[in-house]
């Protein structure tokens, strides 16, 4: 039985590296350098996942839920021509017996490796440092080997989220200071406001959750109110942001305040409105990548991208997975805050169905189908140091 588990875990690890590589290469400055290998890597990852599935033994009660989810994935594949959802369901299937901390560790190591590798290839002359400006005569923005200056700061923000979820409670002042210094440097050279503030929110949230744990007995009703607010926010943030992303584009030209919000978010909601006018919003649209991107309107808002590209049903299911994850970690303030912060980040950028959020989606599916044993469903406030 142990050898089956080892094979399953090894297949998960290899498949994860290959799959992330196949997606990560889309974000580099010159995708042609490794383009030949991206489709090979994607197909190879699917093969490893299928092989690993034969060596995975899920609880019998959970198999039917995986089959149901896989059937939904196949329907999406038929209508949208994307294998992504089949692949992430297989990842979750193989990860049934893999601890969530290990899932995050693998994601951290793989993403860090590719990020550092990209920067090294810039100095090696393989990739170029693309220089752009937000406006004419504004500060230069460096990409450091990626196609856009926002990519590296966003990658760093996810690495920080992974790292803070893994470290245990304790004095981490030097670590937080180092993270903050890197965050400032990336903002100086790359100019990503979203990633800059997200990293700060992550650090502040971790410090607050650690301090709240120490003072748990003295906060009383205030602590309970904050915890309840964070819990409700984490449960409904995806559905809430999706609703806002649908309504706000229709209000952009109706009042100055909405137009100003659109302006400070680089006209994201104008683009969403234009995209909705062209494609409409359906329960499960019949829409390929070629058709979706044919009008060259880029949607940076992750929630708008989901309901426009994959439909209302997929948006509801995504919100349900996040809802179940929040319920699983309802007594862990930092996990709840990470859910809210990452959701807020994707309200401005679009990384939901990408390598950055892949470990969160895998964990969300595990939470959604209830793969934990009863003893693991106990209130995790007793293990609040072990965030994942």
Residue pairs with C-beta under 8 A, 6 or more apart in sequence:
1 57
4 55
4 56
4 57
5 55
5 97
7 51
7 52
7 55
8 52
8 53
8 55
8 56
8 94
8 97
9 94
9 98
10 52
11 48
11 49
11 51
11 52
11 55
11 94
12 49
12 52
12 91
12 94
12 95
12 98
12 106
13 106
14 45
14 48
15 44
15 45
15 46
15 48
15 49
15 52
15 91
15 94
16 45
16 91
16 106
16 107
16 110
16 358
17 110
18 41
18 42
18 44
18 45
18 48
19 41
19 42
19 45
19 87
19 91
19 355
19 358
20 110
20 111
20 114
20 355
20 358
21 34
21 37
21 38
21 41
21 114
22 38
22 39
22 41
22 42
22 45
23 354
23 355
24 111
24 114
24 355
25 31
25 34
25 35
25 37
25 38
26 38
27 146
27 147
27 148
27 151
28 34
28 118
28 127
28 145
28 146
28 147
29 127
29 128
29 129
29 130
29 143
29 145
29 146
29 147
30 126
30 127
30 128
31 38
31 147
33 121
33 126
33 127
42 83
45 87
46 83
46 86
46 87
46 90
49 87
49 90
49 91
49 93
49 94
50 90
52 90
52 94
53 90
53 93
53 94
56 93
56 94
56 96
56 97
58 66
58 93
58 96
58 371
59 96
59 371
62 96
62 369
62 370
62 371
65 368
65 369
65 370
66 89
66 92
66 93
66 369
69 89
69 365
69 369
70 86
70 89
72 85
72 317
73 85
73 86
73 89
74 86
75 284
76 82
76 85
76 284
76 310
76 314
77 83
77 85
77 86
79 284
79 285
79 286
79 287
80 285
80 286
80 287
80 288
80 289
80 309
80 310
81 288
81 289
82 289
84 353
88 358
88 361
88 362
88 365
89 365
91 358
91 362
92 361
92 362
92 365
92 366
92 369
95 103
95 362
95 366
96 366
96 371
99 388
100 363
100 366
100 388
101 166
101 386
101 388
103 359
103 362
103 363
103 388
104 162
104 165
104 166
104 359
104 363
104 388
105 162
105 166
106 359
107 162
107 358
107 359
108 159
108 162
108 163
108 166
111 155
111 158
111 159
111 162
111 355
111 356
112 159
115 152
115 155
115 156
115 159
118 127
118 144
118 145
118 146
118 152
119 144
119 145
119 152
121 127
121 145
122 128
122 129
122 144
122 145
127 145
128 145
129 142
129 143
129 144
129 145
130 142
130 143
130 146
130 147
130 148
130 149
131 140
131 141
131 142
131 143
132 140
132 141
132 143
132 148
132 149
133 139
133 140
133 141
134 141
134 191
139 191
141 149
141 189
141 190
141 191
142 149
142 189
142 190
143 149
143 151
143 152
143 190
144 152
144 189
144 190
145 152
146 152
149 190
149 191
149 192
150 190
150 192
150 194
150 195
150 349
152 186
152 190
153 183
153 186
153 187
153 190
153 192
153 194
153 195
153 196
154 192
154 194
154 195
154 345
154 349
154 351
154 356
155 356
156 182
156 183
156 186
156 195
156 199
157 195
157 198
157 199
157 202
157 345
158 351
158 356
158 357
160 179
160 183
160 199
160 202
160 203
161 202
161 338
161 341
161 342
162 359
163 179
164 202
164 203
164 206
164 334
164 338
164 387
165 334
165 335
165 338
165 387
165 388
166 387
166 388
167 175
167 387
168 385
168 386
169 210
169 213
169 384
169 385
172 206
176 203
176 206
176 207
179 199
179 203
180 199
180 200
180 203
183 195
183 196
183 199
183 200
184 196
186 192
186 195
186 196
187 193
187 195
187 196
194 345
194 348
194 349
195 345
198 341
198 344
198 345
201 337
201 341
201 344
202 338
202 341
205 333
205 334
205 337
205 338
205 341
206 334
208 333
208 337
209 332
209 333
209 334
209 337
210 334
212 219
212 223
212 226
212 333
213 333
213 384
215 223
216 223
219 226
226 333
227 331
227 333
230 333
230 336
230 337
230 340
231 326
231 330
231 336
233 336
233 340
234 322
234 325
234 326
234 335
234 336
234 337
234 339
234 340
235 322
235 323
235 326
235 327
236 319
236 323
237 322
237 339
237 340
237 343
237 344
238 303
238 315
238 318
238 319
238 322
238 323
238 343
239 315
239 316
239 319
239 323
241 303
241 343
241 344
241 346
241 347
242 303
242 304
242 306
242 307
242 315
242 319
244 303
244 347
245 272
245 301
245 303
245 304
245 307
245 347
246 281
246 304
246 307
248 258
248 261
248 269
248 272
249 269
249 270
249 272
249 273
249 276
249 304
250 273
251 258
252 258
252 259
252 262
252 269
252 270
252 273
253 259
258 269
261 269
262 268
262 269
262 270
265 348
266 300
268 299
268 300
268 301
268 348
269 301
271 297
271 298
271 299
271 300
272 299
272 301
272 304
272 308
274 297
275 295
275 297
275 299
275 304
275 308
276 308
278 295
278 297
279 285
279 287
279 292
279 308
281 307
281 308
281 311
281 312
282 311
282 312
283 311
283 312
283 313
284 310
284 311
284 312
284 313
284 314
285 308
285 309
285 310
285 311
287 309
292 308
292 309
299 305
299 308
299 350
300 348
300 349
300 350
301 346
301 347
301 348
301 349
301 350
302 346
302 347
302 349
302 350
302 351
302 352
303 315
303 346
303 347
303 352
305 350
305 352
305 353
306 314
306 315
306 318
306 352
306 353
307 314
307 315
310 353
318 352
320 368
321 361
321 364
321 365
321 367
321 368
322 339
322 343
322 364
324 364
324 367
324 368
324 370
325 339
325 360
325 363
325 364
325 367
325 368
326 336
326 339
327 367
328 367
328 372
328 377
328 380
329 335
329 336
329 380
330 336
330 379
331 379
331 380
331 381
331 384
332 380
332 381
332 384
332 387
334 387
335 387
335 388
342 357
342 360
345 351
346 352
346 357
351 357
352 361
353 361
363 388
366 372
380 386
